[in-house]
Amino acid sequence: MCGIAGFFEPSGFGYAEAEAIAIKMRDRLIHRGPDDAGVWLDGSVGIAMAHRRLSILDLSPAGHQPMISTSGCFVLVFNGEIYNHQTIRRMVEDTRNGEWRGHSDTETLLEAIELWGVEQTLNKSVGMFALALWDRQERCLTLARDRMGEKPLYYGWQRGTLLFGSELKALRTHPAFASEIERDVLPLYLRHGYIPAPWSVWRGIRKLLPGCTVSFTVQNTNVFPEPKPYWSFADTVQQGISTPFTGGDIEAIDALESVLGDAVTRQMVADVPLGAFLSGGIDSSTVVALMQAQSSRPVRTFSIGFDETSYNEAPHAKAMASHLGTDHTELYIQSAHAQAVIPRLPQYYDEPFGDSSAIPTFLVAELAQQHVTVALSGDGGDELFGGYGRYFNSKARRLWQLSQRFPKPVSRWLPMLMGRSVSPFGAIGAKVAQRMEMIADLSGCDDHPAYYERMTSQWYHLPTAFQPSGLPYGLNANLVKSIQPSLLQMMAIDSVTYFPDDILVKVDRAAMAVSLETRVPLLDHRVVELAWQLPTNLKAKDGVGKWILRQVLYRYAPKELIERPKMGFGVPVDAWIRGPLRDWAETLLNEKSLVAGGFLDPGPIRHRWKQHLDGHLNWRDSLWLVLMWQAWQQETNLHNDS
């Protein structure tokens, strides 16, 4: 894995000053690539490209970046892995003469682009990546991102200069960076716990959407061209539903085992030590089982444990590792160690990030990095095969249906009355008021996607100190409404929102903070395409998700190791902020601190904080979002790189 950065000033620049800036941007990403570094500049056209390298394939200097094509026409900085690059290399060799400089996938990709162009090359590629390509003849900069959004890429105009990079900290290093917060992302963050693409926390800076390219020339200075998709998740969904898998159950299980097994095989290729995260759950166990089945020696696997039983998956991981015969390493984490990670989260994530499972994710990445350079992950199974419990929450669905029976004026009046009349009666009153408030909110949800957004929102009534203008967000509404049944709607929404902007961000930043590359076999686009061809009854049966993935795993492990209640990968932050972290939380949540930030309304936040401390309600998730926003603002003010 690597880090890329750079800038484009169409009017040109002086070489020495620009080189110093490019080096500074590059070296803010040293954690993403501690093994090598490079810059390439052309002052006459104003382009600077920088790279930090974590050597995975071709450890020799032949893999150095920025890399120039054989013809000299293209310059590339690349972050990621092309798993089928040997196949592409052979295709290039059929039409190209000349020796290869090395055996890196970067060189393969660059020469393929020379031959076929960007879009055709990316369509042929199986992998994860973010890249920047400079066409010296056309004077055109093209940015591209992998299909599902595994690798990050930020870009945007700041004072007439286009900045781009793997992480925001690199962009903030450039002297043109304006450091103006995009206040209208706050409502999106407070509802979902992350800032969804294409937006970022900084005004004028965007995230490139997965599966897209975007190009800039001297003719489109200070504008944002519409990203151009070379692969579309929406099209994949529609094609899968319109041309479903026609075989029986056994044929479907065979097909999934085959395509996922091939993805695992490709992703096990590395010139450095490789292992896998193992929680003992269905997804990671399936990936590890397929790895071990193809390996002549025990696969290195890693898990962490906690003393808190309800959060401890380590015994399940250990039992699965023992059955599969892996070389397993587990580490039990004390609460104090986990809590010590929290102050560093704003540095790792660069913008407010409200998923508290970032803490154990960092800890397991830190453990794995002590032994390997690459780790495979089981992420993706829930979104592709219907694994989340919220997909089957009949209580919430009944609550929504109940809300539809109330006339809207009545349903909106009831929670105010109930909240005033019962809230003095302790925890029971608070819970009744909360339920009535939810009924009122749900009564305004006219369709299932609206219901699902409400059910996954942490702050539906926004505690903002300003009236937000609203930013567009979400999967194409017509596509979502055309998908039936509702299970597929929820999976589609999560696949283009929660998954790339929360799960993949969480894993990438946590692992890259310790210079560990992560790979996600379930996100091979061929697996994604097959998953959407499979009928719903192969994903969920009798209210239980991931049916077909379980069947694949049953071929490698007994049911008694697999069939257990799903556990989230988390830590007990609800108890921590009532106990050992209470002073830290109170410092960030006191009225003076909330007002000083200029973005949040202290009233509803303080109300929830009091209820949480009293034990009347568990507001862990919504309070954690505010804490992470406040901590990020504090960190940004203390360490302003601009």
C-alpha positions as a printed Julia matrix, in Angstrom:
642×3 Matrix{Float64}:
   0.0     0.0     0.0
   1.11    3.52   -0.64
   0.24    7.17   -0.36
  -0.12    9.61   -3.24
  -0.3    13.4    -3.29
   0.21   16.31   -5.64
  -1.07   19.56   -7.07
  -1.85   21.2   -10.38
  -1.34   24.93  -11.01
  -2.27   25.53  -14.67
  -0.38   28.83  -14.73
   2.88   27.05  -13.87
   5.24   27.39  -10.91
   8.86   27.73   -9.87
  10.52   24.34   -9.54
  12.43   24.7    -6.26
   9.54   26.04   -4.2
   7.07   23.55   -5.69
   9.43   20.65   -5.06
   9.7    21.6    -1.38
   5.9    21.73   -1.09
   5.48   18.37   -2.87
   8.02   16.73   -0.58
   6.25   18.11    2.48
   2.86   16.82    1.23
   4.41   13.46    0.43
   6.06   13.03    3.78
   2.86   13.7     5.71
   1.92   10.27    4.33
   5.03    8.43    5.48
   2.88    6.01    7.5
   1.26    4.85    4.26
   4.64    4.19    2.67
   7.76    4.1     4.82
   9.91    2.15    2.32
  10.53    4.63   -0.5
   9.59    8.12   -1.66
   9.65   10.15   -4.85
   8.46   13.32   -6.57
   8.09   14.37  -10.19
   7.39   17.93  -11.35
   6.97   19.91  -14.54
   6.98   23.61  -13.68
   6.08   24.76  -17.19
   2.61   23.16  -16.94
   2.3    23.34  -13.16
   2.02   19.66  -12.25
   3.6    18.05   -9.18
   3.19   14.39   -8.25
   4.48   12.71   -5.1
   4.52    9.17   -3.74
   5.25    7.23   -0.55
   5.79    3.51   -1.03
   4.99    0.5     1.11
   6.73   -2.21   -0.91
   4.52   -5.26   -1.5
   5.28   -6.4    -5.06
   8.71   -5.96   -6.64
  10.72   -4.68   -3.69
  13.47   -3.47   -6.01
  14.03    0.12   -7.2
  12.19   -0.87  -10.41
   8.94   -0.27   -8.51
   9.85    3.34   -7.65
   7.2     6.01   -8.2
   6.26    8.41   -9.71
   6.73    6.13  -12.71
   7.08    7.3   -16.3
   5.82    5.14  -19.17
   8.25    3.71  -21.72
   7.21    6.31  -24.31
   7.55    9.12  -21.79
   3.96   10.2   -22.42
   2.44    9.26  -19.04
   3.45    9.77  -15.42
   1.69    7.72  -12.72
   1.38    7.66   -8.95
  -0.55    4.64   -7.74
  -1.86    3.38   -4.39
  -3.2    -0.16   -4.33
  -2.87   -3.58   -5.88
  -3.89   -4.98   -9.27
  -4.45   -8.66   -8.49
  -4.65   -9.81  -12.13
  -1.71   -7.75  -13.31
   0.18  -10.79  -14.57
  -2.73  -11.58  -16.9
  -2.81   -7.97  -18.08
   0.96   -8.04  -18.53
   0.69  -11.02  -20.85
  -2.02   -9.22  -22.85
   0.23   -6.18  -23.17
   3.15   -8.36  -24.28
   1.07   -9.69  -27.19
   1.05   -6.23  -28.76
   4.19   -4.61  -27.35
   7.89   -5.11  -27.86
  10.54   -4.26  -25.32
  11.8    -5.33  -21.92
  10.01   -4.72  -18.65
  11.91   -2.78  -16.03
  10.61   -4.92  -13.15
   7.59   -6.99  -12.13
   5.46   -4.43  -10.29
   1.75   -4.04  -10.97
   2.34   -0.28  -11.28
   4.46   -0.79  -14.38
   1.9    -3.2   -15.82
  -0.89   -0.69  -15.26
   1.1     2.17  -16.78
   1.99    0.28  -19.96
  -1.59   -0.98  -20.3
  -2.85    2.61  -20.1
  -0.35    3.54  -22.79
  -1.83    0.79  -24.98
  -5.58    0.91  -24.22
  -6.29    4.14  -22.37
  -7.48    4.65  -18.8
 -11.07    3.41  -18.95
 -10.39    0.2   -20.86
  -7.43   -0.62  -18.63
  -9.44   -0.1   -15.44
 -12.23   -2.26  -16.81
  -9.73   -5.07  -17.33
  -8.24   -4.64  -13.86
  -9.2    -6.6   -10.75
  -8.02   -4.73   -7.72
  -8.14   -1.87   -5.26
  -6.55    1.44   -6.08
  -6.44    5.2    -6.18
  -4.25    6.8    -8.82
  -3.26   10.03  -10.48
  -2.12   10.0   -14.12
  -0.57   12.91  -15.97
  -0.8    12.87  -19.77
   2.17   14.99  -20.88
   0.92   15.29  -24.46
  -2.68   16.3   -23.67
  -1.69   18.15  -20.48
  -4.45   16.37  -18.64
  -4.56   15.06  -15.05
  -6.82   12.05  -14.45
  -7.75   10.74  -11.01
  -9.31    7.3   -10.57
 -10.62    5.15   -7.74
 -11.42    1.43   -7.47
 -14.92    0.06   -7.98
 -16.07   -0.3    -4.37
 -14.0     2.46   -2.77
 -11.35    0.49   -0.89
  -8.68    3.14   -1.39
  -9.27    6.82   -0.61
  -8.72    9.79   -2.89
  -9.42   13.44   -2.04
  -9.24   16.34   -4.46
 -10.33   19.94   -4.81
  -9.54   23.49   -5.81
  -8.0    25.8    -3.22
  -7.15   29.34   -4.28
  -6.63   28.38   -7.91
  -4.61   25.22   -7.2
  -5.99   21.7    -7.58
  -4.84   19.53   -4.67
  -5.14   15.76   -4.5
  -4.0    13.0    -2.19
  -4.72    9.83   -0.26
  -5.45   11.66    2.98
  -6.54   15.15    3.91
  -3.41   15.77    5.99
  -1.37   15.86    2.78
  -3.67   18.45    1.19
  -3.66   20.6     4.32
   0.12   20.88    4.06
  -0.1    22.91    0.84
   0.06   26.7     1.44
  -3.01   27.24   -0.78
  -5.22   25.17    1.54
  -7.96   27.45    2.93
  -8.93   25.46    6.08
 -12.6    26.44    5.84
 -14.99   23.89    7.35
 -17.92   22.85    5.16
 -20.6    23.42    7.79
 -23.35   21.73    5.78
 -21.69   18.32    6.15
 -22.44   18.39    9.89
 -26.06   17.21    9.49
 -24.89   14.28    7.36
 -22.24   13.4     9.9
 -24.6    13.61   12.87
 -27.12   11.34   11.19
 -24.75    8.71    9.9
 -21.51    8.94   11.85
 -19.36    9.67    8.8
 -19.1    12.29    6.06
 -20.37   10.66    2.87
 -18.76   11.01   -0.54
 -18.43   13.17   -2.49
 -18.2    15.6     0.42
 -15.43   16.15    2.94
 -15.26   18.24    6.08
 -13.34   20.96    4.2
 -15.04   23.33    1.79
 -13.88   22.82   -1.76
 -12.42   19.37   -1.11
 -14.22   16.24   -2.31
 -13.84   12.5    -2.22
 -13.79   10.84   -5.62
 -16.73    8.46   -5.88
 -15.92    4.74   -6.17
 -15.7     3.34   -9.69
 -15.08    6.77  -11.22
 -12.48    8.88  -12.95
 -12.29   12.66  -13.12
 -10.01   14.71  -15.38
  -8.61   18.24  -15.26
  -6.96   20.34  -17.93
  -5.92   23.96  -18.2
  -9.36   24.62  -19.71
 -11.35   23.61  -16.6
  -9.57   25.5   -13.85
 -11.58   26.01  -10.64
 -14.43   23.78  -11.79
 -15.49   20.3   -10.7
 -16.09   18.14  -13.76
 -18.68   15.44  -13.24
 -16.9    12.17  -12.3
 -17.2     9.59  -15.04
 -18.04    6.02  -13.99
 -16.09    3.2   -15.63
 -18.02    0.69  -13.46
 -21.41    1.27  -11.88
 -22.75   -0.39   -8.75
 -26.24    0.75   -9.78
 -25.87   -1.03  -13.13
 -24.56   -4.11  -11.33
 -27.66   -4.19   -9.13
 -30.02   -3.77  -12.07
 -28.24   -6.37  -14.19
 -28.14   -8.84  -11.32
 -31.85   -8.52  -10.66
 -32.81   -8.64  -14.34
 -30.56  -11.64  -15.13
 -30.59  -13.74  -11.95
 -28.58  -16.87  -11.27
 -30.56  -19.79  -12.67
 -28.91  -22.82  -11.04
 -30.01  -24.64   -7.92
 -28.74  -24.16   -4.39
 -25.72  -26.45   -4.77
 -24.7   -24.81   -8.05
 -24.96  -21.4    -6.41
 -22.82  -22.48   -3.44
 -20.27  -23.95   -5.86
 -20.22  -20.73   -7.89
 -19.67  -18.55   -4.82
 -16.96  -20.83   -3.45
 -15.2   -20.76   -6.82
 -15.26  -17.01   -7.44
 -14.45  -16.13   -3.83
 -11.71  -18.75   -3.74
 -10.16  -17.23   -6.86
 -10.33  -13.77   -5.28
  -8.58  -15.07   -2.16
  -5.9   -16.78   -4.28
  -5.15  -13.58   -6.19
  -5.01  -11.53   -3.0
  -2.53  -13.88   -1.33
   0.17  -12.87   -3.83
   2.82  -10.71   -2.13
   6.6   -10.46   -1.8
   6.24   -9.77    1.94
   4.71  -11.67    4.91
   0.93  -12.03    4.7
  -1.83  -12.97    7.15
  -5.47  -12.31    7.98
  -7.75  -10.85   10.6
  -9.87  -13.56   12.25
 -12.8   -12.7    14.5
 -14.38  -16.13   14.4
 -17.42  -14.71   12.6
 -18.74  -16.0     9.29
 -17.02  -13.52    6.96
 -13.47  -13.61    8.3
 -13.69  -17.37    8.95
 -14.72  -18.0     5.34
 -11.83  -15.93    4.0
  -9.33  -17.65    6.3
 -10.72  -21.11    5.49
 -10.22  -20.48    1.78
  -6.73  -19.12    2.44
  -5.73  -22.13    4.49
  -7.16  -24.55    1.93
  -4.77  -23.1    -0.67
  -1.72  -22.72    1.55
   0.99  -25.33    2.12
   1.77  -23.87    5.55
  -0.31  -22.4     8.36
  -1.77  -18.99    7.57
  -0.94  -16.25   10.09
  -4.16  -15.07   11.78
  -4.77  -12.35   14.35
  -7.45  -11.43   16.84
  -7.77   -9.3    19.95
  -9.75  -10.0    23.09
 -11.27   -7.99   25.93
 -12.05   -8.85   29.51
 -15.62   -7.64   28.95
 -17.37  -10.88   27.93
 -20.04   -9.26   25.77
 -17.34   -7.7    23.56
 -14.92  -10.6    23.5
 -14.75  -12.62   20.28
 -11.27  -14.0    20.95
 -12.4   -17.47   22.18
 -14.47  -17.97   19.01
 -11.55  -16.88   16.83
  -9.18  -19.19   18.69
 -11.51  -22.17   18.25
 -11.86  -21.48   14.52
  -8.1   -21.02   14.13
  -7.5   -24.33   15.91
  -9.92  -26.16   13.62
  -8.5   -24.62   10.43
  -4.9   -25.11   11.57
  -3.73  -21.51   11.32
  -0.76  -19.96   13.11
  -2.86  -17.85   15.42
  -1.89  -14.85   17.52
  -4.26  -13.27   20.0
  -3.77  -10.38   22.35
  -6.02   -9.45   25.24
  -6.36   -5.69   25.47
  -6.85   -3.88   28.75
  -9.38   -1.07   28.75
  -6.68    1.49   29.5
  -4.77    0.47   26.36
  -7.88    0.77   24.21
  -8.8     4.12   25.72
  -5.31    5.43   24.99
  -6.08    5.12   21.26
  -8.97    7.6    21.43
  -6.93   10.85   21.49
  -5.12    9.72   18.34
  -8.26    9.03   16.29
  -8.6    12.58   14.9
  -5.02   12.34   13.61
  -5.66    9.0    11.92
  -8.98    9.89   10.3
  -8.38   13.57    9.41
 -12.08   14.39    9.64
 -14.81   13.59   12.18
 -15.41    9.84   12.22
 -17.99    8.47   14.62
 -17.61    4.69   14.46
 -16.21    3.61   17.82
 -15.15    0.24   16.36
 -12.21    2.2    14.91
 -10.6     1.56   18.3
 -10.44   -2.28   18.13
  -9.76   -2.07   14.39
  -6.62   -0.06   15.07
  -5.59   -2.45   17.86
  -5.88   -5.6    15.73
  -4.03   -3.85   12.87
  -1.29   -2.84   15.29
  -1.01   -6.46   16.46
  -0.89   -7.87   12.92
   1.7    -5.37   11.72
   4.21   -6.73   14.23
   4.23   -9.99   12.23
   3.04   -9.31    8.65
   2.89   -6.5     6.09
  -0.38   -7.55    4.43
  -3.6    -8.74    6.11
  -6.76  -10.03    4.44
 -10.09   -8.94    5.93
 -13.6   -10.43    5.87
 -15.42   -7.12    5.41
 -18.29   -7.02    2.9
 -20.3   -10.1     3.78
 -23.04   -8.21    5.62
 -23.75   -5.79    2.77
 -23.53   -8.39    0.01
 -25.38  -11.26    1.68
 -27.77   -9.58    4.11
 -25.96  -10.04    7.4
 -26.94   -7.07    9.54
 -29.5    -7.62   12.27
 -31.21   -4.35   11.36
 -32.27   -5.92    8.07
 -34.52   -8.25   10.05
 -35.67   -5.91   12.82
 -39.35   -6.8    12.91
 -39.92   -4.66   16.02
 -38.72   -1.53   14.21
 -40.76   -2.41   11.13
 -43.88   -2.88   13.25
 -43.2     0.48   14.89
 -43.06    2.13   11.47
 -46.29    0.42   10.43
 -47.89    1.55   13.68
 -46.79    5.12   13.03
 -48.6     5.09    9.69
 -51.92    4.62   11.5
 -51.65    7.93   13.36
 -52.8    11.08   11.62
 -49.64   13.11   11.16
 -50.72   16.08   13.34
 -51.57   13.69   16.17
 -48.35   11.68   15.89
 -46.28   14.85   16.04
 -48.14   16.16   19.08
 -48.01   12.95   21.12
 -44.27   12.78   21.82
 -44.28   16.36   23.1
 -47.09   15.51   25.49
 -45.57   12.18   26.51
 -42.12   13.65   26.9
 -43.4    16.36   29.23
 -45.67   14.1    31.22
 -43.55   11.0    31.75
 -39.95   12.16   31.57
 -39.8    12.94   35.31
 -40.48    9.26   36.03
 -36.91    8.06   35.57
 -35.73    5.47   33.1
 -39.2     4.12   32.24
 -40.48    7.57   31.4
 -37.42    8.36   29.32
 -37.82    5.17   27.31
 -41.54    5.8    26.69
 -40.78    9.34   25.54
 -38.03    8.05   23.27
 -40.4     5.5    21.73
 -43.09    8.12   21.14
 -40.58   10.46   19.55
 -39.55    7.69   17.18
 -43.18    7.03   16.27
 -43.57   10.7    15.41
 -40.45   10.65   13.26
 -41.44    7.45   11.49
 -44.89    8.83   10.68
 -43.18   11.17    8.25
 -41.45    8.33    6.39
 -43.53    7.7     3.3
 -41.54    4.79    1.91
 -39.1     2.12    2.98
 -35.85    3.96    2.07
 -36.99    6.91    4.2
 -37.82    4.51    7.03
 -34.38    2.91    6.76
 -32.62    6.28    6.83
 -34.52    7.16   10.01
 -33.67    3.83   11.62
 -29.96    4.26   10.9
 -29.78    7.93   11.95
 -28.21    8.74   15.3
 -29.47   12.35   15.42
 -32.64   12.61   13.41
 -33.47   15.98   15.02
 -30.21   17.77   14.44
 -28.54   19.57   17.37
 -26.98   22.2    15.11
 -26.51   25.86   15.99
 -27.37   26.91   12.42
 -29.94   26.14    9.74
 -28.23   23.75    7.29
 -28.85   24.26    3.6
 -28.63   20.54    2.91
 -26.26   18.64    0.64
 -27.43   15.92   -1.78
 -26.59   12.43   -0.64
 -27.46    8.8    -1.27
 -28.11    6.17   -3.89
 -30.27    7.12   -6.86
 -33.78    7.24   -5.38
 -35.45    5.74   -8.44
 -33.07    2.78   -8.37
 -33.67    2.12   -4.67
 -37.43    2.32   -5.0
 -37.33   -0.06   -7.96
 -35.57   -2.74   -5.9
 -37.71   -5.33   -4.16
 -37.87   -6.77   -1.57
 -36.91   -4.26    1.12
 -33.94   -6.4     2.19
 -32.25   -5.67   -1.14
 -33.06   -1.98   -0.79
 -31.24   -1.82    2.53
 -28.27   -3.79    1.2
 -27.98   -1.48   -1.83
 -28.13    1.66    0.32
 -25.45    0.35    2.68
 -23.22   -0.77   -0.19
 -22.83    2.76   -1.55
 -22.98    4.73    1.69
 -22.17    3.03    4.99
 -19.75    0.52    3.52
 -17.34    2.75    1.52
 -17.63    5.79    3.79
 -17.56    4.05    7.18
 -16.32    0.45    7.07
 -13.64    0.88    4.4
 -12.49    4.23    5.77
 -12.23    2.7     9.24
 -10.07   -0.2     8.07
  -7.87    1.8     5.67
  -6.93    4.57    8.11
  -6.45    2.23   11.09
  -4.22   -0.14    9.13
  -2.3     2.56    7.28
  -1.59    4.33   10.57
   0.71    1.39   11.37
   1.86    0.77    7.74
  -0.2    -2.39    7.25
  -1.84   -3.17    3.92
  -5.34   -4.65    4.09
  -7.1    -6.56    1.32
 -10.8    -7.45    1.08
 -11.53  -10.53   -1.09
 -15.31  -10.17   -0.75
 -15.03   -6.87   -2.65
 -13.59   -8.43   -5.78
 -16.08   -7.02   -8.3
 -16.77  -10.51   -9.64
 -17.94  -11.56   -6.16
 -20.09   -8.42   -5.95
 -21.65   -9.09   -9.35
 -22.41  -12.72   -8.49
 -23.9   -11.72   -5.13
 -26.41   -9.46   -6.84
 -27.4   -12.22   -9.25
 -28.26  -14.6    -6.42
 -31.94  -14.79   -5.4
 -32.89  -13.28   -2.07
 -33.72  -16.65   -0.52
 -30.07  -17.68   -0.86
 -29.01  -14.63    1.14
 -31.56  -14.82    3.93
 -33.73  -17.66    5.21
 -36.04  -17.6     8.21
 -34.82  -14.17    9.26
 -31.14  -15.2     9.22
 -28.74  -13.55    6.77
 -25.69  -14.79    4.86
 -27.23  -18.21    4.24
 -25.13  -18.99    1.18
 -21.91  -17.74    2.78
 -22.6   -20.05    5.71
 -22.97  -22.97    3.32
 -19.53  -22.26    1.86
 -18.02  -22.13    5.34
 -19.78  -25.38    6.39
 -17.55  -27.13    3.84
 -14.54  -26.19    5.95
 -15.78  -25.93    9.54
 -18.5   -27.55   11.68
 -21.73  -25.7    12.38
 -21.14  -25.6    16.12
 -18.16  -23.29   15.55
 -20.22  -21.01   13.34
 -23.79  -20.76   14.57
 -23.75  -18.24   17.39
 -25.29  -14.8    17.91
 -23.63  -12.09   15.81
 -21.31   -9.83   17.81
 -20.34   -6.36   16.75
 -16.64   -5.54   16.65
 -16.73   -2.93   19.35
 -15.69   -1.67   22.76
 -17.85   -0.62   25.74
 -17.68    3.12   25.19
 -21.08    3.55   26.84
 -19.59    2.38   30.15
 -16.28    4.16   29.55
 -17.83    7.61   29.16
 -19.83    7.04   32.33
 -16.69    5.88   34.13
 -12.98    6.28   33.33
 -13.57    8.64   30.37
 -16.21   10.75   32.06
 -13.95   13.74   32.71
 -12.69   13.69   29.1
 -16.25   13.49   27.79
 -17.53   16.22   30.11
 -14.76   18.56   28.96
 -15.9    18.16   25.35
 -19.64   18.13   26.11
 -19.88   21.01   28.58
 -21.94   23.95   27.38
 -19.0    26.32   27.06
 -17.07   23.9    24.84
 -20.11   23.15   22.65
 -20.89   26.85   22.18
 -17.24   27.74   21.49
 -17.13   25.39   18.52
 -19.84   27.42   16.81
 -21.6    24.47   15.19
 -23.63   22.63   17.85
 -26.66   23.44   19.99
 -25.82   22.44   23.56
 -29.44   21.9    24.66
 -30.31   18.5    23.16
 -26.75   17.25   23.57
 -26.63   18.08   27.28
 -30.08   16.49   27.68
 -28.86   13.2    26.23
 -25.64   13.38   28.22
 -27.59   13.71   31.47
 -29.89   10.81   30.56
 -26.85    8.7    29.7
 -25.07    9.49   32.97
 -28.26    8.78   34.94
 -28.53    5.39   33.23
 -32.02    6.19   31.93
 -31.06    5.68   28.28
 -27.97    4.5    26.46
 -27.05    7.33   24.09
 -23.59    5.85   23.38
 -23.63    6.15   19.59
 -25.11    9.63   19.25
 -22.9    11.06   22.01
 -19.82    9.43   20.51
 -20.49   11.3    17.25
 -20.5    14.61   19.1
 -17.39   13.67   21.06
 -15.51   12.81   17.86
 -16.64   16.06   16.21
 -15.48   18.03   19.23
 -12.2    16.09   19.48
 -11.54   16.64   15.78
 -12.15   20.39   16.08
  -9.86   20.52   19.08
  -7.12   18.61   17.26
  -7.49   20.77   14.14
  -7.18   23.99   16.12
  -4.09   22.73   17.96
  -2.31   21.4    14.87
  -3.31   23.59   11.98
  -1.03   22.62    9.11
  -2.02   25.44    6.85
